[in-house]
Amino acid sequence: MAKTARRAPSVPAAPSDAPQRPTGFDWRRIAYHALCSRALDDIEEGTNKNRNSVPKEHVVLYQFSSRGHDVAQCILGSLLTGKHDGVGAYYRSRPVLLSLGLTLEDGFASPLGRRGGFSDGRDIGVVCNLPNRDGAVVLPMSGDVGSQYTPTAGWAQSVCFHRDTLGDASYSGSIAVALGGDGSVATSGFWSALTMATTLKLPMLFYIEDNDLGISVRGDMQTPGGNIARNLGNFSNLFVRDGDGCDPIESATLLAEAVAHVRGGSGPALVRLTVPRLSSHSGPDNQKGYRTDAEIAADQARDPLPRVRALFRESEWAEIEADVARDVAAALDAARARPAPEAANIRRFLYAETPQAGDPVALGGLSAAELTALGGTDVPAAEGDMVRFAESVRRTLRSELAANPKVVVFGEDVGVKGGVHLVTEGLQKQFGAQRVFDTSLSEEGIIGRAVAMAISGLMPVAEIQFRKYADPATEQLNNCGTMRWRTANQFAAPIVVRMPGGFGKDVGDPWHSLSAEVVWAHAIGWQVAIPSNAADAGGLLRAAMRGSNPTIFFEHRSLLMTSDGSSRYPGDDYVLPFGRAARLREGNRVTLVTWGAMVHRCLEAADQVGGVDMLDLRTIAPWDRTAVLESVARTGRCLIVHEDTLTAGFGSEIAAVLAKEAFWHLDAPVDRLCVEDVPMPYHPVLLDAVLPSAAVVAHRLEALLAQ
């Protein structure tokens, strides 16, 4: 995997007759890394897949150049010296990674798709990360524009939490830096992170590299007037600087000023530097289709590298160039000699797994020692109080907040109000506003911050107020789920997302009553829990909070609003493993499979019909295939009932498995009873018309038995 960095060679200080260079910077190191970055770009631009003459084994499959952005990035990288600095990068950010410890060999190997590197060949070579454990961490970036900002803000908030709440002095002075192009300032992630950073006065630096091009779209289409720094000049709690990224001295001055401001605890800063894009957008792109020769030539004339060279005597520069040529050639040979990734390992690291020799230890989540210390049992307490569903969730959150100082609970209205369903009522008063807190109204920001908090070693429990409201956070949720896999176990973000949804007691609507749980069963890397009662809710939530995988914890609105899910509280040590169904009725005539609020209607129907073997799945990712197959093998018939819509609902997956693996046991076709393909309606009459009732479930069971 990623190796220890090879720093720039140590060279004696420049003689007194050398060109004057600003003090406080290691200009040789900056020049070395900028030249290395330029050399990597030169080689990759000449060996990308559009070059027919390149040997197949040397082809770079997908290539982005940092040419023109490199010098200012290397200056910035030289300033990121905090023990726990965090960096949110994007596809032109390799120069800053080189300055932070990325080896040249890994820098080459990742775009070549070779073994090791950022992802072991699983992700685009410019989608980078750097799991430093005693220096600046480059958070796993993603392929979507603007998604780096809210995790970076989350890292900045984590710095404050580790320093102030956990009392870890090693976080003092550490900061978070998000790099982005001018196009990214139009994204929701940028504005959400800006809101977070300024309202909370986080130690965060926004570094905007403005080349006035979002592929082919000019900057004035991304932000009014084309200058985000000017537009934010009067933004509260934001230190803003604007300058020429082609001038190394001006870049160094402005970046140092901003970093000092943020490190000093004065709040966030934004630096916009104008830079040229000295290449097409990417390997497949041809900028001559949308830029004139004069525009391209004007950018070439702004190349910052000659201005760095002017800071050195010719002999000094020649020495640095020789070092770069030697190191780049050796790294290229080594990267090309690496084998291709192992196809047999492609399914590894979808979830946390028992480590094998040579596996990296993922950065993120609680340590193995911390998880062991928390312990737990899968046997519920025998004499627990009778509690409703919401109270069990609240007690579980309270007990975990008390047992684990790294637990943080947050979301819109979670703190003072105690949540719109009052599930978190009283928790902020008991544990303080640093551990139970309200957020700005941005689901992108809620999930993005949770991701970085988990990477920093915290246990974030984020609430999305209603299932439908998760849609704006889809990028962050998907990126979180695939993180362990796409970094080949170098990073993980085991967050818990509490997500109320489904119909209410006697009301529904298309916005607050969506279930659509199949989306998260389909989302790779996620666990999905949908408990039907208070005991299971406590055990599954605790399992998620003491686990190493990201979890969607679905809290059904009907169960939150009624006593339907009441049961005995299972105790503060109860941990219910995922993928273990509950057999609620035993029978040998027909199998009934369901989950969530439908469990209670199905229980009523099963008691009317008799002979029903009823299973509550409790979790659908993973789901208990063994229990379902064993039951159907005995009964020969199966009805699947769920609230999600019919087409491509999770019942389809169960039915497909039964059709393949239990075919010879079936005495009738597998049946499904779900909400027809309509949104959830508002009026009770319409709601009753679409939801499976106990009577309808019983009727379908009888019809199935008659076949």
N, C-alpha and C positions, 0 to 999 in steps of 0.2 A: 504494500500500500504506500501512501505518501511517505516520503523519507525525510530525514533531518536536512534542513536547508544547507546549501553551500553558499556562504556569504561571499561578498566581493573580496578579492584579495586585499590583504593589508598592505598599504603603500605609505611610505613616509610622507610627512606633511610637505606641502608645496614650498619650494624655495621662495625667498622674499621677493624675487623679481618676477614671479608668476603673476598673471592677471588677478586683480583683486576679486575675491569671492566673498559673499555675505557670510558672516560667522554664524555658528550655531547649527551648521549643516555639514554632513559628510558628503561633500560634492563628488568625491571619487566613487563612493558607493552609489549615489544617485545616477551618475553617468554610466557606471557599469551596468546597472539594472536597466536603464533606458536603452542602452546599446544591445543588451541581451534581448529585450523585448522586441526591438526593431529587427534583430537577426532572426528570431523565431518567426516574426511576421513575414520577412523576406522569403524564408525557406518554405513556409506554408502557402504563401501566395503562389509560389512557383511549383507546388506539388499538390494543389487541390484537385478535386475530381474532374475539373473542367480542362485539365492539361492532359491531353491524350498521350503525350510522350513519356509520362511518369510510370515507372514500374508499379504494378498493382499493389505490391506489398508496401510501397512508400506513399500511397495516396492518402491525403488528408480528406476525410469524407465530408466534413462541414467546417468552414473556416471563417473566422471573423478577425479582422485586423484591428490593433489598437494604435496603429500608426498615427501620430499627431496628438493622441491623448496620453502618450507614454511618459513624457517628461514630468508633467504636473502630477501624474499619479505616483511616480517614483518619489517625488518630493513629499507628497502626502504620506506615502508609506513609511518614509524615514521618520515621520513625526509620531507614528502609532507605536509608542513604546510602553504603554500601560500594560500591566500584568494581565488585565482582563479586558483589554480593548476588544470590541466586536466590530466586524465590518459586514455590511450588506452590499454585495457586489452585483454586477451585471455582465453582459457578454463581452464588453471591451475592457474588463478589469484585470486582465492577466498581469499587467505591469505592477499593480499594487500587490498582487500575490507574490510575484517574484521578490519584491522588496521586503515582504513579510516572512519569507522562508520557503516558498515553493521552489523545489529543485528544478533545474533546467530539464532534467530527464523526465520528470513528471509533467512539466510544461509541454514537452513534445509528445509524450506517450498518450496523454488524454485525447488530444485531437486525432491521433492515429488510431484510437480505440484499443490500445494495447492493455495488457493486464496491469492492474494497479492504478495509479493516478487518482483522479477525482472520483471515478465511478466504476473502475474495472470494466470499462467498455460499455456500460449500461446507458450512459447519457451522452448528449452532445459534448464534445471535448471542451467547449468554452463555458459550459455550465459548471461552475467551479465551486470549490470549498477548500478549507484548510483547517483541520482540527488541532490547532495549537493548544497545548494544555498549560503552557507557561508563557503566554504572549498573545498577541492579537489573533482572535479566532475569526476566520472568514466563514460566515454562516452559509449553509448550502443554498446557492442561488437556484432560481427556477427559470424556465424558458419563457415565462410570460412577463411582459413589460410592467414595471412598477411594483411587482410583488416583493421586492427586497425591502421596501420602506417600513412597513408595519412590523415585521420581525426585528428590524434594526431598532425601532423605537421600543419594542419589547425587551431587547437586550439592554438598552439604556435604563429602562425601568428595573430590570433585574439587577443591574449594577447598584442602583440605589437600595434595593431590597437586601441584597447580600451585605452591603456596607452598613446600612442603618438599622435594619430589623434583625438580621442574623449576626451583626457585629463583626463581620469579617473585614478587618482593616486592609487586607490585600486588594480590595476593590476600590480603595480610596484613589481618586484621580483618574480612574478608568473611564473611557468614553465609548460611544458607539458612533460609527460613521457609515452613512449610506451614500453610495455612488450611483449616479444616474445620468442619463442623457437628457437633453432638452425636451425630447418627446415624452419622457416619463413623467414630467410635471403635470401632464393632463390627466393622469390616472387617479382613480379613487384611492389607491394605496398611498400615493404621495400626500394627498390632502388629509387623509386619515392620520398618517404619521405626523404631519405638521400640526394637526390639532392636538394629538397626544403629547408631542414634545413641548409645545408652547403652553398648554394648559397645566401640565405637570412640571414644567421647567426641567425637562430631562437633560442629561449630559449627552446630547446628540448633535452631530454635525451632518448637515445635508451638503454634499458636494456635487454640484451640477456641472457636468462637462457639456458645454453648449457648442455644438458644431453646426447648428442651424439646419439640421437635417434629421428627420425621422424616416429613414430610408430615403424617400424622395420628397416627403412633405416638409415644407419650410416651418421654421420655428414660430412664426406669427400665426400659424394654424394650431399650435399647441398651447400658446398662452398669449393673451392680448398684448400687442406691441413686441412680442418676441423676446422679452427680457424678464424672467421670473424674479430676479433679484430686485429690479426696479419696482415691480408690482408689489413685492412683499416688504418694501422699505419701511412702511409704517405698521407692520404686523407686530402685535404686542408680544413681548418676551422673546423676540428673535433678533439676534445679532447678524447683520447682513453685510457681506462684502462682495464686490463685483470687480472683475479685472480681466487681464489678458493672460490666458494660459500659455501663450507662445513666448512670453517673457519669463524666463526661469526665476529671475530675481523678484519680479512682482508676484509671481505665483507663490514663491517661498514666503514672502512677506505676509501676504494675505492669509495663506493657509496656516502659518505659524500663529498669526494673531487670532484666528478663529479657534484653533485647537487650544491655545492658552485660555481663551475665554471659556470654552466648554469645560476644560480640565479644572479650571478655577472655581467651578460650581456656580457660574453666573447664568446658566441656562443654555438653550440650544442656539446654534448658529447655522447660517447658510452661506456658502461661498459658491458663486457662479463664475466660472472661468471660460472664456471663449477659446475654443481650440479648433484646428482644422481637421477634417476627416480626409486623410491622405490616401484614400483607397475607396473602392466601392463598398457598399454596405456589408456585403458578405461575399464569399466565393462565387455563388451562383449569380450575384447581382452585377449589372453593368451600368455604372453611373453615367456613362455617356448617353444613355437614353433619356436622361432627365436633367443633365447639367451641361453647360456649354464648355468648350475648351478653355475659354477665358476664366470661367469660374474655377475649373480644376486647377489651372495654372496659378490663380491667385491664392488658392489654398496651399499649393506646393511652396509658394514663396513665403508662407507663414510658418513653415516647419520649425518647431522649437529646438530641434536637435543642434543645428549649427550655432544657436545662441548659447547652448550649454558648452559646446566645444570652445567657444570664444573665452570661456572662463579658465582654460587650461593652456599651458605651453604645449607646443607641438609634440615635444618628446613625451610629456605626460600623457597626452591623448593617445599617442601611438602605443604606449605601454598598456593603457586600458583596452584599446582595440585588440591588441595581441592577446590579452587575457580573455577577452570575450570570444575571440575566434577559436582559441584553444578549448575553452569550456563548452561552447556551443557545439563544436564538432564532436567532442567526446560524448556529450549528452545526446546528440542526435543518433550517433552510432548505438549507444546503449538503449535508447528508446526503440529504435528499429529492431534491435535484437530481442526485445521482449516478445514473449509469445502472445498469441491472441487469447482473449478471455476463454475460460472453460465453459463450453455450452452446457455441460452437466450441472453447473452451479447456478443456472439462470433463475431457479426458483428459491435459492437461498436468500435469507434476510427479508422476505416479505413481512415477517413478524420476528420478534425476538426469539432466539432459539439457543439450544445448548451449544456453547462455543466449541469449535474444533481447533486443533493446533494451528497457529498462524493467523487466526481470525483477529481483526482489530477489535478493540473494546470501544463500543459506540460512545460518542460524546453526547450526553443527554440523558435525562431521567435520573431517578435515584440510583445510587450505587448498589451493588450486590449486597454489601454489608448492611446498608440502610434498609433494604427490602427484607433481609433476613431478620434484622432486629425488630421490624414491625410485626412479623409473624402472622398469625391468624389460624383459624380452624374452619373446616367445611361442615362442622356440626353446629346447628343453631342452638342457642340457649333454650332450655326447656320451659322456663317459667317467665318469659318476657311479657311485658305489658302489652295489652291490645292497643295497637296504634293504627292510625290511618296512613295511607300511602305517603302523603306529604310530610307527616311527622317522622316517619322512618327515614326519609331522605335527609331531613333536617338533623336528626340525631346522628346519622352517619357522618354528615359533614362536620358536625360539632365534635364528634369523637376523633375524627381524623385530623382536624385542626389542632386538637389538644395533643394528639399522639405524635404528630409530625410537624415540626416548625417550618418546613418547606412548603406546606400546603398554602395556596392562595386561592380565594374564591372571588369571582368578579363577573361583571356583566352590567347591562343597562338595568338600573333600578334594583340591583342586588343588595346594595349596602343599606342606606338609611331606611328605605321603604321595606326591605326584606323580600323583594321580588314581587312580580305582579300576581303570583300565586301564593305569596307569603311563605315560600319554602325556606328562604334564608333569613326569616324574621329573627331578630335578636342576635345574629351571629356577629355583626359588626360591633355591636355594643360590647360583646364578650371578648372578641379577639382583636378589635381595633381596626382602623381604616386602612392600615398598611396591608392587612391580610384578607379583609373582606371589603371590597370597594366597588364603587360605581365607575362606569366607563362612559366615554362619549358614545353617541349613537352611530356606531359604525361596526357592523359585523366583521368586515375586513380587518378592522383594527383589533377587535376582541380576539379573533382567532390568530392573527399575525403575532400579536404580543404574546399569546399563550405559547406559540411555537418556540419563540426565542427563550421564554422563561423556562420551558422544559429543557431546552438545550443547555441552559445555564445550570441545570441541576435542581430546579424547583419542581413542584407538583401542582401545576395550574389546573383549576376546575373552572371552566368558562361556561357561562350561561348564554345561550341564544334564546331570546324571549319566547319565540314561537318557531316551530319547524320551518315555516315558509320564509322566515326572516334569515335563514341560513343561506339563502340563494346568493346574496351579495358576497358571501365569504367562500364561495365554491372554490376559487383558485387556491386560497390558503388551506382549505380543508383537504383538497386533493394533493397539494404539495406536501402537506404534513404526512398523509398516509403513505406516500411513496418514498419518503425521505430515507428511511433505513435501507430500502432496496437500492435506490438510485445512487447512494453514496457507498454501497457495498459495506454496510455496517460501520461506517465511520461516524455517522450522526444518527440520532433518533430523537423524536419529540413526542413522548408518551403523555399527551394531554387528555383530559376528560372534558367532553362537551355535553353539558346538560341541555336537553332540547325538548321542551314541552310541545305537544301537538296532538292531533286527533280531535274528534268531536267532543263538545262539552256536555254537560249534564243533560240539557234539553235544547241545545242550540248548536249550530255549525256555521261555517262560512268558508269561502275559498281561501282566506288569508290566514286565519288563526287555527283552522281545523284540518290542515293538511297532515297526512301521515307520511306517505311516500318514503317509507323506510327502505325500500328496495334500492334507492339511490346509494345509500351508505353501505348496503350489503355488496353492491357492485363496485364501490370505491375501494381500490386496492389498499391493503395495509390497515384497514380499520376493523376494530371490534364493534359490534352493534348489540346493545342490550335493550330489550323491551319487556321489562318486568310487568307482571299482572297483579302483584300484591306487595304489601309492605315488607314482608320478610325477604322476598327475592330482591326487592329494590335495595334494601340495606346490604345484602350480601354481594350483589353484583356491583354496586357503586363502590364498595370497599375494595373489591377485587380489582376494579379499574384503577383506583387510587393507589393501590399497592402493586401495580403491574408495570410492564415495560412496553406496552403497546397503546397507541391512541385509541380512544373509545368514544363512540356516540352513545350517550345514555338517554334513552327516550322515555320521557315522563308523560304518560297519557293524561290529557286534560280531564277526561271523565273520571279517572281515578284520583286526580288531584282535587276534584270538586265534589266527590261523593265518598261514601264509606265502602264502596264496592270492593276496594282492594285491601281492606283492613285485615290485619293478622297480628300475631305476636311479634314484638320486636326481637330480632334474632341475636341481639347482643353486640357488644362493641368489638368483638374479635371474629365475627362471622364473615368468612370470605367464600363466596359461592363461585366455583370455577365456571368459566364460559364454556358453552357447548354442551351443557348437561341439562337435558329436558326433564320436566317433572311429569310423572304419570299421575293424573288427578282422578281418573276413574279406570278401573280394570274391567276388561271385557274381551270377548273373543268373536264378536259378530262384525264389528266395523271399527276402523281406526279413525279418530277425529284429531286433527292437528291444527293448532291455533297458537296465538300469542297476544299479549297486550290486553286491551279492554275487551276484546272479543271472547276472552277466556270465560268471563262471567256469563255471557249469553250462551256460550257453548255448554257450560256446566248445567245450566237449566235444561237445555235441549237433551243432553246426554241422560239426565235423570228421567226425562219423559220417555225416552226410547228404550233404554236398557241395553245391556250387553255391549256398551261402547267402551273402547279402549282409548282414553283421551289423553293427549300429550300437550302440555304447554311448553313450547320450545324455549322460552325465556330469553334466548339469544339467537339471532339469525346469522351472525358472523362471529365465530363459527356456529353452525347448527348441528344438532345431534342426529346425524344420519343413521348411526347405529341403532338408536332407540326407535326411530321411525321405521326403518327397514325390518327390524325384529318384530315390531307390532304388526305391520302389514303382512309379513310372512305368516303370522298366526291367524289374522282375521280375513285376509283376502280382499278387503275393501278399504277405501280411504276417502275421506272428505277433508279438504283443507279449507279453513275459514280465516279470512283476514280482512282488515279494514281498507287497506290500500286498494287501488283500482285493479281491475281484472287483467288488462293487457300488460304482460311483462311484470306483474306483481311477483313477490317472492314465492308465492304459491306455485308459480310456473316452474321455478327451479326445483322445488320439491317434487312436483309431478313428473318432471323430466327424469330425475334420479330414480323415481319409482318405476317409471316406464322401462328404464334400462336395466335396473338392478333387481327389481322385484316382479318382473313381467310374468314369470311362470307361477307366481303365487297369487296373482290377481284373478278374482272371479267376476270383476266388473271394472269398467273404466274408472280411473282416478277422477274424482270430481272436485271442483273448486267453487266456493261461494264467497264472493267479494263484493265490494262496491262496484257497480257498473262504471263504465268509463265516462264519468261526469265529475265535475268539481263538487266539493262538499257544499250542500245548500244551507240556507239560513233558517227558514221557517221550520218549526218542528214537524209539520205535516210532510214537508219535502225531505227532511232529514230521516224521518221514519221510512220514507219510501225507498231510500237508497241503502240504509244500513241493514246488514243481516240481523234479524231479530231471533230470539230463541225459538219462536214458532216456525220461522222459515228454516232455521238450521235443523230443527226436528223433522220438518217435512222432507228436507233433502236427505237426511239420514234414512228415513223410512223408504224413500224412493230408491236409494242406493241399495238398501237391503232387499228390495223387491226384485232386483235385477238378477 
